[in-house]
Amino acid sequence: MILVRRELGDVLRNLRLQQGQTLRQVASRASVALGYLSEVERGQKEASSEILYAVAEALDVPMSTILADVSERVGRLEGIMPIPDTVPAEFLSDFATK
Amino acid sequence: MILVRRELGDVLRNLRLQQGQTLRQVASRASVALGYLSEVERGQKEASSEILYAVAEALDVPMSTILADVSERVGRLEGIMPIPDTVPAEFLSDFATK
């Protein structure tokens, strides 16, 4: 079974690590317990809507971006290819702007 | 505060209504309590990952599609324009395939 909380946890952890923030820093900025955030990142606890909002703020990333990442990861697990938002390089020569 | 559960509830209800299914039918197919599904649709309860999986199955809609819809709705609330997955009609004349 594909579990959204696992993919969400990975997305949140990846974003945090990209920013070089520690669990403690994000937990503190989001006013959530460090142990809880750690469990969310590991996909062991569901993040409530309020927690997701606070963590997105702490990461300074729009929730819509986080959800789009989760959607893409879930889609890959479902075997659905994402629609690219730019023309892939190998097809670029098929397009010419006037 | 933008709450994901409200947007998710709207997306799930819209999908169900588009299919002409009743709450009872979806709850039964997903093996979730009718009252719980009703609260999820009204954005009053968080859907666990397991419930979301079961409801998506009952609606026969990929979870990634549901999450993409939620992301787009949240993005609109955040004031972020979604990236169109096709060229909007008004810009079509700017593109020519060779």
N, CA and C atoms of all chains as a GROMACS GRO file, in nm:
protein
  588
    1MET      N    1   0.085  -0.120   0.000
    1MET     CA    2   0.000   0.000   0.000
    1MET      C    3   0.089   0.125   0.000
    2ILE      N    4   0.061   0.217  -0.089
    2ILE     CA    5   0.136   0.343  -0.093
    2ILE      C    6   0.084   0.434   0.018
    3LEU      N    7   0.173   0.478   0.106
    3LEU     CA    8   0.131   0.562   0.219
    3LEU      C    9   0.181   0.704   0.198
    4VAL      N   10   0.087   0.798   0.191
    4VAL     CA   11   0.123   0.938   0.167
    4VAL      C   12   0.217   0.990   0.275
    5ARG      N   13   0.198   0.946   0.400
    5ARG     CA   14   0.283   1.000   0.507
    5ARG      C   15   0.431   0.966   0.487
    6ARG      N   16   0.459   0.851   0.422
    6ARG     CA   17   0.600   0.816   0.395
    6ARG      C   18   0.660   0.911   0.294
    7GLU      N   19   0.585   0.938   0.187
    7GLU     CA   20   0.636   1.028   0.082
    7GLU      C   21   0.647   1.171   0.136
    8LEU      N   22   0.546   1.212   0.212
    8LEU     CA   23   0.551   1.346   0.272
    8LEU      C   24   0.672   1.359   0.364
    9GLY      N   25   0.696   1.256   0.444
    9GLY     CA   26   0.811   1.259   0.535
    9GLY      C   27   0.941   1.275   0.458
   10ASP      N   28   0.955   1.201   0.348
   10ASP     CA   29   1.077   1.212   0.267
   10ASP      C   30   1.092   1.351   0.208
   11VAL      N   31   0.982   1.407   0.160
   11VAL     CA   32   0.986   1.540   0.099
   11VAL      C   33   1.029   1.644   0.203
   12LEU      N   34   0.969   1.635   0.321
   12LEU     CA   35   1.002   1.732   0.427
   12LEU      C   36   1.149   1.718   0.470
   13ARG      N   37   1.195   1.596   0.484
   13ARG     CA   38   1.334   1.576   0.525
   13ARG      C   39   1.430   1.627   0.418
   14ASN      N   40   1.400   1.594   0.290
   14ASN     CA   41   1.487   1.640   0.181
   14ASN      C   42   1.497   1.793   0.178
   15LEU      N   43   1.383   1.859   0.194
   15LEU     CA   44   1.383   2.006   0.193
   15LEU      C   45   1.467   2.060   0.308
   16ARG      N   46   1.450   2.002   0.426
   16ARG     CA   47   1.526   2.047   0.542
   16ARG      C   48   1.676   2.029   0.520
   17LEU      N   49   1.715   1.911   0.469
   17LEU     CA   50   1.858   1.884   0.450
   17LEU      C   51   1.917   1.974   0.342
   18GLN      N   52   1.837   2.000   0.235
   18GLN     CA   53   1.884   2.092   0.130
   18GLN      C   54   1.917   2.229   0.188
   19GLN      N   55   1.842   2.267   0.292
   19GLN     CA   56   1.861   2.398   0.353
   19GLN      C   57   1.966   2.395   0.464
   20GLY      N   58   2.018   2.275   0.492
   20GLY     CA   59   2.117   2.262   0.598
   20GLY      C   60   2.060   2.291   0.736
   21GLN      N   61   1.929   2.270   0.752
   21GLN     CA   62   1.868   2.293   0.884
   21GLN      C   63   1.866   2.161   0.962
   22THR      N   64   1.877   2.172   1.092
   22THR     CA   65   1.865   2.053   1.177
   22THR      C   66   1.718   2.032   1.212
   23LEU      N   67   1.687   1.908   1.255
   23LEU     CA   68   1.553   1.879   1.304
   23LEU      C   69   1.515   1.978   1.414
   24ARG      N   70   1.611   2.002   1.502
   24ARG     CA   71   1.586   2.091   1.616
   24ARG      C   72   1.547   2.232   1.570
   25GLN      N   73   1.617   2.282   1.468
   25GLN     CA   74   1.588   2.416   1.418
   25GLN      C   75   1.448   2.425   1.359
   26VAL      N   76   1.413   2.327   1.275
   26VAL     CA   77   1.281   2.330   1.210
   26VAL      C   78   1.171   2.311   1.314
   27ALA      N   79   1.192   2.217   1.405
   27ALA     CA   80   1.093   2.191   1.510
   27ALA      C   81   1.070   2.318   1.592
   28SER      N   82   1.178   2.386   1.623
   28SER     CA   83   1.168   2.508   1.704
   28SER      C   84   1.096   2.618   1.627
   29ARG      N   85   1.135   2.640   1.502
   29ARG     CA   86   1.070   2.744   1.421
   29ARG      C   87   0.921   2.713   1.400
   30ALA      N   88   0.888   2.585   1.389
   30ALA     CA   89   0.749   2.545   1.362
   30ALA      C   90   0.670   2.526   1.491
   31SER      N   91   0.739   2.538   1.605
   31SER     CA   92   0.674   2.514   1.736
   31SER      C   93   0.610   2.376   1.743
   32VAL      N   94   0.681   2.276   1.693
   32VAL     CA   95   0.633   2.137   1.709
   32VAL      C   96   0.741   2.060   1.786
   33ALA      N   97   0.697   1.955   1.853
   33ALA     CA   98   0.793   1.875   1.931
   33ALA      C   99   0.893   1.808   1.838
   34LEU      N  100   1.018   1.807   1.879
   34LEU     CA  101   1.124   1.749   1.798
   34LEU      C  102   1.097   1.601   1.767
   35GLY      N  103   1.052   1.526   1.867
   35GLY     CA  104   1.024   1.384   1.846
   35GLY      C  105   0.912   1.362   1.746
   36TYR      N  106   0.813   1.449   1.751
   36TYR     CA  107   0.700   1.438   1.659
   36TYR      C  108   0.745   1.466   1.515
   37LEU      N  109   0.822   1.574   1.497
   37LEU     CA  110   0.870   1.607   1.364
   37LEU      C  111   0.957   1.494   1.308
   38SER      N  112   1.037   1.436   1.396
   38SER     CA  113   1.123   1.325   1.355
   38SER      C  114   1.038   1.207   1.308
   39GLU      N  115   0.931   1.179   1.378
   39GLU     CA  116   0.843   1.069   1.338
   39GLU      C  117   0.770   1.100   1.207
   40VAL      N  118   0.733   1.228   1.189
   40VAL     CA  119   0.668   1.268   1.063
   40VAL      C  120   0.766   1.248   0.948
   41GLU      N  121   0.891   1.291   0.968
   41GLU     CA  122   0.991   1.276   0.862
   41GLU      C  123   1.016   1.130   0.828
   42ARG      N  124   1.005   1.044   0.927
   42ARG     CA  125   1.028   0.900   0.902
   42ARG      C  126   0.901   0.829   0.855
   43GLY      N  127   0.792   0.906   0.836
   43GLY     CA  128   0.669   0.848   0.785
   43GLY      C  129   0.596   0.764   0.888
   44GLN      N  130   0.627   0.787   1.015
   44GLN     CA  131   0.566   0.704   1.119
   44GLN      C  132   0.442   0.771   1.180
   45LYS      N  133   0.434   0.903   1.166
   45LYS     CA  134   0.317   0.976   1.219
   45LYS      C  135   0.258   1.061   1.106
   46GLU      N  136   0.125   1.071   1.107
   46GLU     CA  137   0.060   1.162   1.013
   46GLU      C  138   0.082   1.305   1.060
   47ALA      N  139   0.108   1.394   0.968
   47ALA     CA  140   0.116   1.536   1.003
   47ALA      C  141  -0.025   1.594   0.991
   48SER      N  142  -0.074   1.658   1.095
   48SER     CA  143  -0.203   1.725   1.084
   48SER      C  144  -0.187   1.845   0.989
   49SER      N  145  -0.298   1.898   0.942
   49SER     CA  146  -0.293   2.013   0.852
   49SER      C  147  -0.224   2.132   0.919
   50GLU      N  148  -0.247   2.148   1.048
   50GLU     CA  149  -0.185   2.261   1.121
   50GLU      C  150  -0.033   2.242   1.128
   51ILE      N  151   0.011   2.118   1.155
   51ILE     CA  152   0.155   2.090   1.164
   51ILE      C  153   0.219   2.110   1.027
   52LEU      N  154   0.154   2.061   0.923
   52LEU     CA  155   0.210   2.076   0.788
   52LEU      C  156   0.225   2.224   0.754
   53TYR      N  157   0.124   2.302   0.790
   53TYR     CA  158   0.130   2.447   0.766
   53TYR      C  159   0.251   2.507   0.838
   54ALA      N  160   0.268   2.472   0.964
   54ALA     CA  161   0.376   2.529   1.046
   54ALA      C  162   0.513   2.486   0.994
   55VAL      N  163   0.524   2.360   0.952
   55VAL     CA  164   0.654   2.310   0.904
   55VAL      C  165   0.687   2.374   0.768
   56ALA      N  166   0.586   2.389   0.684
   56ALA     CA  167   0.608   2.455   0.554
   56ALA      C  168   0.657   2.598   0.575
   57GLU      N  169   0.596   2.667   0.672
   57GLU     CA  170   0.640   2.804   0.706
   57GLU      C  171   0.785   2.803   0.755
   58ALA      N  172   0.815   2.705   0.842
   58ALA     CA  173   0.950   2.697   0.900
   58ALA      C  174   1.054   2.671   0.791
   59LEU      N  175   1.012   2.598   0.687
   59LEU     CA  176   1.103   2.568   0.575
   59LEU      C  177   1.098   2.679   0.470
   60ASP      N  178   1.002   2.768   0.485
   60ASP     CA  179   0.980   2.876   0.388
   60ASP      C  180   0.956   2.820   0.247
   61VAL      N  181   0.875   2.714   0.242
   61VAL     CA  182   0.839   2.652   0.114
   61VAL      C  183   0.686   2.648   0.109
   62PRO      N  184   0.624   2.689  -0.003
   62PRO     CA  185   0.477   2.685  -0.010
   62PRO      C  186   0.426   2.542   0.008
   63MET      N  187   0.315   2.528   0.078
   63MET     CA  188   0.256   2.395   0.093
   63MET      C  189   0.223   2.333  -0.042
   64SER      N  190   0.184   2.417  -0.138
   64SER     CA  191   0.148   2.363  -0.271
   64SER      C  192   0.268   2.295  -0.336
   65THR      N  193   0.388   2.349  -0.311
   65THR     CA  194   0.510   2.289  -0.367
   65THR      C  195   0.537   2.154  -0.302
   66ILE      N  196   0.520   2.151  -0.170
   66ILE     CA  197   0.540   2.025  -0.096
   66ILE      C  198   0.441   1.920  -0.146
   67LEU      N  199   0.314   1.960  -0.162
   67LEU     CA  200   0.211   1.866  -0.207
   67LEU      C  201   0.235   1.820  -0.350
   68ALA      N  202   0.286   1.911  -0.433
   68ALA     CA  203   0.316   1.873  -0.572
   68ALA      C  204   0.428   1.770  -0.574
   69ASP      N  205   0.528   1.788  -0.488
   69ASP     CA  206   0.637   1.690  -0.478
   69ASP      C  207   0.584   1.554  -0.432
   70VAL      N  208   0.496   1.558  -0.332
   70VAL     CA  209   0.438   1.433  -0.281
   70VAL      C  210   0.357   1.366  -0.391
   71SER      N  211   0.279   1.446  -0.464
   71SER     CA  212   0.198   1.392  -0.574
   71SER      C  213   0.287   1.323  -0.677
   72GLU      N  214   0.399   1.387  -0.709
   72GLU     CA  215   0.488   1.332  -0.811
   72GLU      C  216   0.549   1.200  -0.762
   73ARG      N  217   0.591   1.197  -0.637
   73ARG     CA  218   0.649   1.074  -0.581
   73ARG      C  219   0.547   0.962  -0.577
   74VAL      N  220   0.424   0.995  -0.535
   74VAL     CA  221   0.318   0.893  -0.529
   74VAL      C  222   0.287   0.845  -0.671
   75GLY      N  223   0.284   0.940  -0.765
   75GLY     CA  224   0.258   0.903  -0.904
   75GLY      C  225   0.362   0.806  -0.957
   76ARG      N  226   0.487   0.828  -0.921
   76ARG     CA  227   0.593   0.738  -0.966
   76ARG      C  228   0.569   0.598  -0.908
   77LEU      N  229   0.529   0.592  -0.782
   77LEU     CA  230   0.500   0.463  -0.719
   77LEU      C  231   0.377   0.398  -0.783
   78GLU      N  232   0.284   0.481  -0.829
   78GLU     CA  233   0.164   0.428  -0.895
   78GLU      C  234   0.192   0.391  -1.041
   79GLY      N  235   0.314   0.424  -1.085
   79GLY     CA  236   0.348   0.392  -1.224
   79GLY      C  237   0.295   0.494  -1.323
   80ILE      N  238   0.263   0.614  -1.271
   80ILE     CA  239   0.213   0.720  -1.358
   80ILE      C  240   0.327   0.817  -1.386
   81MET      N  241   0.353   0.845  -1.512
   81MET     CA  242   0.460   0.938  -1.545
   81MET      C  243   0.412   1.080  -1.522
   82PRO      N  244   0.492   1.162  -1.453
   82PRO     CA  245   0.451   1.301  -1.434
   82PRO      C  246   0.453   1.376  -1.567
   83ILE      N  247   0.367   1.476  -1.577
   83ILE     CA  248   0.370   1.564  -1.693
   83ILE      C  249   0.481   1.664  -1.671
   84PRO      N  250   0.585   1.666  -1.757
   84PRO     CA  251   0.695   1.761  -1.734
   84PRO      C  252   0.646   1.904  -1.746
   85ASP      N  253   0.699   1.994  -1.663
   85ASP     CA  254   0.655   2.133  -1.671
   85ASP      C  255   0.743   2.215  -1.765
   86THR      N  256   0.847   2.152  -1.816
   86THR     CA  257   0.922   2.214  -1.926
   86THR      C  258   0.939   2.106  -2.033
   87VAL      N  259   0.971   2.147  -2.154
   87VAL     CA  260   0.989   2.050  -2.263
   87VAL      C  261   1.120   1.975  -2.235
   88PRO      N  262   1.117   1.840  -2.228
   88PRO     CA  263   1.240   1.766  -2.202
   88PRO      C  264   1.344   1.795  -2.312
   89ALA      N  265   1.471   1.798  -2.274
   89ALA     CA  266   1.580   1.838  -2.365
   89ALA      C  267   1.574   1.759  -2.497
   90GLU      N  268   1.540   1.630  -2.487
   90GLU     CA  269   1.544   1.548  -2.609
   90GLU      C  270   1.433   1.584  -2.709
   91PHE      N  271   1.335   1.664  -2.664
   91PHE     CA  272   1.228   1.706  -2.756
   91PHE      C  273   1.238   1.854  -2.793
   92LEU      N  274   1.339   1.920  -2.739
   92LEU     CA  275   1.349   2.065  -2.759
   92LEU      C  276   1.353   2.103  -2.906
   93SER      N  277   1.421   2.019  -2.987
   93SER     CA  278   1.435   2.053  -3.129
   93SER      C  279   1.303   2.042  -3.204
   94ASP      N  280   1.201   1.981  -3.139
   94ASP     CA  281   1.070   1.971  -3.204
   94ASP      C  282   0.992   2.103  -3.193
   95PHE      N  283   1.042   2.195  -3.112
   95PHE     CA  284   0.971   2.320  -3.091
   95PHE      C  285   1.055   2.438  -3.136
   96ALA      N  286   0.992   2.533  -3.197
   96ALA     CA  287   1.063   2.657  -3.230
   96ALA      C  288   0.968   2.771  -3.200
   97THR      N  289   1.017   2.871  -3.127
   97THR     CA  290   0.934   2.989  -3.105
   97THR      C  291   0.951   3.078  -3.227
   98LYS      N  292   0.847   3.147  -3.262
   98LYS     CA  293   0.855   3.229  -3.384
   98LYS      C  294   0.944   3.351  -3.359
   99MET      N  295  -0.530   3.054   0.814
   99MET     CA  296  -0.440   2.942   0.788
   99MET      C  297  -0.501   2.848   0.684
  100ILE      N  298  -0.424   2.815   0.584
  100ILE     CA  299  -0.472   2.721   0.481
  100ILE      C  300  -0.460   2.580   0.536
  101LEU      N  301  -0.572   2.508   0.538
  101LEU     CA  302  -0.572   2.372   0.593
  101LEU      C  303  -0.589   2.270   0.481
  102VAL      N  304  -0.490   2.183   0.468
  102VAL     CA  305  -0.493   2.083   0.361
  102VAL      C  306  -0.617   1.995   0.371
  103ARG      N  307  -0.660   1.963   0.492
  103ARG     CA  308  -0.775   1.872   0.504
  103ARG      C  309  -0.902   1.932   0.442
  104ARG      N  310  -0.915   2.066   0.444
  104ARG     CA  311  -1.033   2.129   0.382
  104ARG      C  312  -1.029   2.110   0.231
  105GLU      N  313  -0.911   2.133   0.173
  105GLU     CA  314  -0.898   2.121   0.026
  105GLU      C  315  -0.913   1.975  -0.015
  106LEU      N  316  -0.852   1.886   0.063
  106LEU     CA  317  -0.863   1.743   0.034
  106LEU      C  318  -1.010   1.700   0.041
  107GLY      N  319  -1.081   1.748   0.142
  107GLY     CA  320  -1.222   1.712   0.156
  107GLY      C  321  -1.302   1.756   0.034
  108ASP      N  322  -1.276   1.878  -0.012
  108ASP     CA  323  -1.347   1.929  -0.130
  108ASP      C  324  -1.315   1.845  -0.254
  109VAL      N  325  -1.189   1.810  -0.269
  109VAL     CA  326  -1.148   1.730  -0.386
  109VAL      C  327  -1.218   1.594  -0.383
  110LEU      N  328  -1.219   1.531  -0.267
  110LEU     CA  329  -1.280   1.398  -0.256
  110LEU      C  330  -1.431   1.405  -0.282
  111ARG      N  331  -1.495   1.508  -0.227
  111ARG     CA  332  -1.640   1.522  -0.248
  111ARG      C  333  -1.672   1.549  -0.394
  112ASN      N  334  -1.592   1.639  -0.456
  112ASN     CA  335  -1.616   1.671  -0.597
  112ASN      C  336  -1.603   1.546  -0.685
  113LEU      N  337  -1.499   1.466  -0.659
  113LEU     CA  338  -1.479   1.344  -0.737
  113LEU      C  339  -1.598   1.249  -0.720
  114ARG      N  340  -1.644   1.234  -0.597
  114ARG     CA  341  -1.755   1.144  -0.568
  114ARG      C  342  -1.882   1.191  -0.639
  115LEU      N  343  -1.908   1.322  -0.632
  115LEU     CA  344  -2.030   1.375  -0.694
  115LEU      C  345  -2.023   1.364  -0.846
  116GLN      N  346  -1.903   1.388  -0.902
  116GLN     CA  347  -1.886   1.373  -1.047
  116GLN      C  348  -1.922   1.232  -1.092
  117GLN      N  349  -1.897   1.135  -1.005
  117GLN     CA  350  -1.924   0.995  -1.039
  117GLN      C  351  -2.065   0.954  -1.002
  118GLY      N  352  -2.140   1.045  -0.943
  118GLY     CA  353  -2.277   1.014  -0.902
  118GLY      C  354  -2.284   0.909  -0.792
  119GLN      N  355  -2.175   0.900  -0.712
  119GLN     CA  356  -2.176   0.804  -0.601
  119GLN      C  357  -2.226   0.873  -0.474
  120THR      N  358  -2.292   0.796  -0.389
  120THR     CA  359  -2.334   0.849  -0.259
  120THR      C  360  -2.221   0.828  -0.158
  121LEU      N  361  -2.229   0.905  -0.050
  121LEU     CA  362  -2.135   0.886   0.062
  121LEU      C  363  -2.136   0.740   0.105
  122ARG      N  364  -2.257   0.685   0.114
  122ARG     CA  365  -2.273   0.547   0.160
  122ARG      C  366  -2.199   0.449   0.070
  123GLN      N  367  -2.210   0.471  -0.061
  123GLN     CA  368  -2.145   0.380  -0.155
  123GLN      C  369  -1.993   0.384  -0.142
  124VAL      N  370  -1.938   0.506  -0.135
  124VAL     CA  371  -1.792   0.519  -0.127
  124VAL      C  372  -1.743   0.466   0.007
  125ALA      N  373  -1.815   0.500   0.115
  125ALA     CA  374  -1.775   0.452   0.248
  125ALA      C  375  -1.774   0.300   0.250
  126SER      N  376  -1.875   0.241   0.190
  126SER     CA  377  -1.885   0.095   0.188
  126SER      C  378  -1.772   0.034   0.105
  127ARG      N  379  -1.748   0.088  -0.014
  127ARG     CA  380  -1.641   0.034  -0.099
  127ARG      C  381  -1.504   0.051  -0.034
  128ALA      N  382  -1.487   0.160   0.042
  128ALA     CA  383  -1.357   0.187   0.104
  128ALA      C  384  -1.347   0.125   0.243
  129SER      N  385  -1.456   0.064   0.289
  129SER     CA  386  -1.460   0.007   0.424
  129SER      C  387  -1.424   0.109   0.531
  130VAL      N  388  -1.478   0.231   0.515
  130VAL     CA  389  -1.463   0.330   0.622
  130VAL      C  390  -1.602   0.369   0.672
  131ALA      N  391  -1.608   0.415   0.795
  131ALA     CA  392  -1.736   0.453   0.854
  131ALA      C  393  -1.793   0.573   0.778
  132LEU      N  394  -1.923   0.569   0.751
  132LEU     CA  395  -1.989   0.676   0.676
  132LEU      C  396  -1.970   0.811   0.745
  133GLY      N  397  -1.985   0.815   0.875
  133GLY     CA  398  -1.972   0.942   0.948
  133GLY      C  399  -1.831   0.999   0.938
  134TYR      N  400  -1.734   0.909   0.938
  134TYR     CA  401  -1.594   0.951   0.928
  134TYR      C  402  -1.567   1.010   0.790
  135LEU      N  403  -1.613   0.940   0.684
  135LEU     CA  404  -1.593   0.990   0.548
  135LEU      C  405  -1.660   1.125   0.530
  136SER      N  406  -1.778   1.138   0.589
  136SER     CA  407  -1.852   1.264   0.579
  136SER      C  408  -1.771   1.377   0.645
  137GLU      N  409  -1.710   1.349   0.759
  137GLU     CA  410  -1.629   1.451   0.827
  137GLU      C  411  -1.503   1.484   0.746
  138VAL      N  412  -1.445   1.382   0.684
  138VAL     CA  413  -1.327   1.405   0.599
  138VAL      C  414  -1.366   1.496   0.483
  139GLU      N  415  -1.480   1.467   0.419
  139GLU     CA  416  -1.523   1.550   0.306
  139GLU      C  417  -1.550   1.694   0.347
  140ARG      N  418  -1.597   1.712   0.471
  140ARG     CA  419  -1.625   1.848   0.518
  140ARG      C  420  -1.501   1.915   0.577
  141GLY      N  421  -1.386   1.846   0.569
  141GLY     CA  422  -1.261   1.904   0.617
  141GLY      C  423  -1.253   1.910   0.768
  142GLN      N  424  -1.334   1.830   0.836
  142GLN     CA  425  -1.336   1.834   0.982
  142GLN      C  426  -1.245   1.730   1.045
  143LYS      N  427  -1.213   1.626   0.969
  143LYS     CA  428  -1.122   1.522   1.019
  143LYS      C  429  -1.008   1.503   0.920
  144GLU      N  430  -0.889   1.475   0.972
  144GLU     CA  431  -0.777   1.440   0.885
  144GLU      C  432  -0.800   1.298   0.833
  145ALA      N  433  -0.770   1.276   0.707
  145ALA     CA  434  -0.773   1.139   0.656
  145ALA      C  435  -0.635   1.078   0.677
  146SER      N  436  -0.628   0.963   0.742
  146SER     CA  437  -0.499   0.894   0.754
  146SER      C  438  -0.456   0.847   0.615
  147SER      N  439  -0.330   0.813   0.603
  147SER     CA  440  -0.279   0.765   0.474
  147SER      C  441  -0.353   0.639   0.429
  148GLU      N  442  -0.388   0.554   0.525
  148GLU     CA  443  -0.459   0.430   0.491
  148GLU      C  444  -0.600   0.461   0.439
  149ILE      N  445  -0.667   0.557   0.503
  149ILE     CA  446  -0.803   0.595   0.462
  149ILE      C  447  -0.798   0.659   0.323
  150LEU      N  448  -0.700   0.746   0.302
  150LEU     CA  449  -0.689   0.812   0.172
  150LEU      C  450  -0.667   0.708   0.062
  151TYR      N  451  -0.584   0.610   0.092
  151TYR     CA  452  -0.559   0.503  -0.005
  151TYR      C  453  -0.690   0.430  -0.038
  152ALA      N  454  -0.766   0.396   0.065
  152ALA     CA  455  -0.889   0.319   0.046
  152ALA      C  456  -0.994   0.401  -0.029
  153VAL      N  457  -1.003   0.530   0.003
  153VAL     CA  458  -1.104   0.615  -0.063
  153VAL      C  459  -1.065   0.638  -0.209
  154ALA      N  460  -0.936   0.656  -0.235
  154ALA     CA  461  -0.890   0.673  -0.373
  154ALA      C  462  -0.923   0.547  -0.455
  155GLU      N  463  -0.903   0.432  -0.394
  155GLU     CA  464  -0.938   0.305  -0.460
  155GLU      C  465  -1.088   0.299  -0.488
  156ALA      N  466  -1.167   0.339  -0.387
  156ALA     CA  467  -1.313   0.333  -0.401
  156ALA      C  468  -1.362   0.427  -0.511
  157LEU      N  469  -1.288   0.536  -0.531
  157LEU     CA  470  -1.324   0.633  -0.635
  157LEU      C  471  -1.259   0.596  -0.768
  158ASP      N  472  -1.166   0.499  -0.762
  158ASP     CA  473  -1.090   0.457  -0.879
  158ASP      C  474  -1.015   0.576  -0.942
  159VAL      N  475  -0.955   0.655  -0.855
  159VAL     CA  476  -0.875   0.770  -0.898
  159VAL      C  477  -0.738   0.756  -0.832
  160PRO      N  478  -0.628   0.772  -0.909
  160PRO     CA  479  -0.495   0.760  -0.847
  160PRO      C  480  -0.477   0.864  -0.736
  161MET      N  481  -0.410   0.824  -0.629
  161MET     CA  482  -0.383   0.920  -0.522
  161MET      C  483  -0.303   1.038  -0.572
  162SER      N  484  -0.214   1.013  -0.668
  162SER     CA  485  -0.131   1.123  -0.720
  162SER      C  486  -0.218   1.230  -0.786
  163THR      N  487  -0.327   1.190  -0.849
  163THR     CA  488  -0.420   1.286  -0.911
  163THR      C  489  -0.491   1.367  -0.804
  164ILE      N  490  -0.534   1.299  -0.699
  164ILE     CA  491  -0.601   1.367  -0.589
  164ILE      C  492  -0.507   1.469  -0.525
  165LEU      N  493  -0.381   1.427  -0.502
  165LEU     CA  494  -0.282   1.516  -0.439
  165LEU      C  495  -0.247   1.632  -0.530
  166ALA      N  496  -0.243   1.608  -0.661
  166ALA     CA  497  -0.214   1.717  -0.755
  166ALA      C  498  -0.327   1.820  -0.751
  167ASP      N  499  -0.452   1.772  -0.742
  167ASP     CA  500  -0.566   1.863  -0.731
  167ASP      C  501  -0.557   1.945  -0.602
  168VAL      N  502  -0.522   1.878  -0.493
  168VAL     CA  503  -0.510   1.947  -0.364
  168VAL      C  504  -0.399   2.052  -0.374
  169SER      N  505  -0.286   2.012  -0.434
  169SER     CA  506  -0.174   2.105  -0.449
  169SER      C  507  -0.216   2.229  -0.527
  170GLU      N  508  -0.293   2.207  -0.633
  170GLU     CA  509  -0.335   2.320  -0.717
  170GLU      C  510  -0.429   2.413  -0.640
  171ARG      N  511  -0.521   2.354  -0.564
  171ARG     CA  512  -0.613   2.436  -0.485
  171ARG      C  513  -0.539   2.515  -0.377
  172VAL      N  514  -0.445   2.448  -0.310
  172VAL     CA  515  -0.367   2.516  -0.207
  172VAL      C  516  -0.283   2.627  -0.270
  173GLY      N  517  -0.226   2.597  -0.387
  173GLY     CA  518  -0.146   2.697  -0.457
  173GLY      C  519  -0.228   2.821  -0.491
  174ARG      N  520  -0.354   2.798  -0.532
  174ARG     CA  521  -0.440   2.912  -0.563
  174ARG      C  522  -0.463   2.996  -0.436
  175LEU      N  523  -0.485   2.929  -0.324
  175LEU     CA  524  -0.503   3.000  -0.197
  175LEU      C  525  -0.376   3.073  -0.156
  176GLU      N  526  -0.261   3.015  -0.192
  176GLU     CA  527  -0.132   3.078  -0.159
  176GLU      C  528  -0.098   3.190  -0.259
  177GLY      N  529  -0.183   3.203  -0.362
  177GLY     CA  530  -0.158   3.306  -0.462
  177GLY      C  531  -0.054   3.267  -0.564
  178ILE      N  532  -0.032   3.134  -0.576
  178ILE     CA  533   0.066   3.085  -0.673
  178ILE      C  534  -0.008   3.031  -0.794
  179MET      N  535   0.030   3.077  -0.912
  179MET     CA  536  -0.037   3.030  -1.033
  179MET      C  537   0.015   2.891  -1.068
  180PRO      N  538  -0.075   2.796  -1.098
  180PRO     CA  539  -0.026   2.664  -1.137
  180PRO      C  540   0.042   2.671  -1.274
  181ILE      N  541   0.138   2.582  -1.294
  181ILE     CA  542   0.202   2.571  -1.425
  181ILE      C  543   0.108   2.489  -1.514
  182PRO      N  544   0.058   2.547  -1.625
  182PRO     CA  545  -0.036   2.471  -1.708
  182PRO      C  546   0.035   2.350  -1.769
  183ASP      N  547  -0.038   2.238  -1.784
  183ASP     CA  548   0.027   2.121  -1.842
  183ASP      C  549   0.009   2.115  -1.993
  184THR      N  550  -0.067   2.210  -2.048
  184THR     CA  551  -0.069   2.227  -2.194
  184THR      C  552  -0.053   2.377  -2.220
  185VAL      N  553  -0.017   2.412  -2.342
  185VAL     CA  554  -0.002   2.553  -2.375
  185VAL      C  555  -0.141   2.616  -2.378
  186PRO      N  556  -0.165   2.723  -2.300
  186PRO     CA  557  -0.297   2.787  -2.303
  186PRO      C  558  -0.330   2.835  -2.445
  187ALA      N  559  -0.458   2.828  -2.481
  187ALA     CA  560  -0.501   2.858  -2.619
  187ALA      C  561  -0.450   2.994  -2.666
  188GLU      N  562  -0.449   3.093  -2.574
  188GLU     CA  563  -0.411   3.227  -2.616
  188GLU      C  564  -0.263   3.240  -2.652
  189PHE      N  565  -0.184   3.137  -2.616
  189PHE     CA  566  -0.041   3.141  -2.650
  189PHE      C  567  -0.006   3.041  -2.760
  190LEU      N  568  -0.107   2.967  -2.806
  190LEU     CA  569  -0.079   2.859  -2.902
  190LEU      C  570  -0.007   2.911  -3.026
  191SER      N  571  -0.044   3.033  -3.071
  191SER     CA  572   0.014   3.085  -3.194
  191SER      C  573   0.162   3.120  -3.177
  192ASP      N  574   0.210   3.123  -3.050
  192ASP     CA  575   0.352   3.150  -3.026
  192ASP      C  576   0.439   3.028  -3.054
  193PHE      N  577   0.373   2.912  -3.071
  193PHE     CA  578   0.451   2.789  -3.089
  193PHE      C  579   0.420   2.728  -3.226
  194ALA      N  580   0.522   2.675  -3.289
  194ALA     CA  581   0.500   2.603  -3.414
  194ALA      C  582   0.588   2.479  -3.411
  195THR      N  583   0.527   2.364  -3.438
  195THR     CA  584   0.610   2.242  -3.447
  195THR      C  585   0.665   2.240  -3.588
  196LYS      N  586   0.785   2.188  -3.603
  196LYS     CA  587   0.850   2.190  -3.734
  196LYS      C  588   0.779   2.092  -3.827
   0.00000   0.00000   0.00000
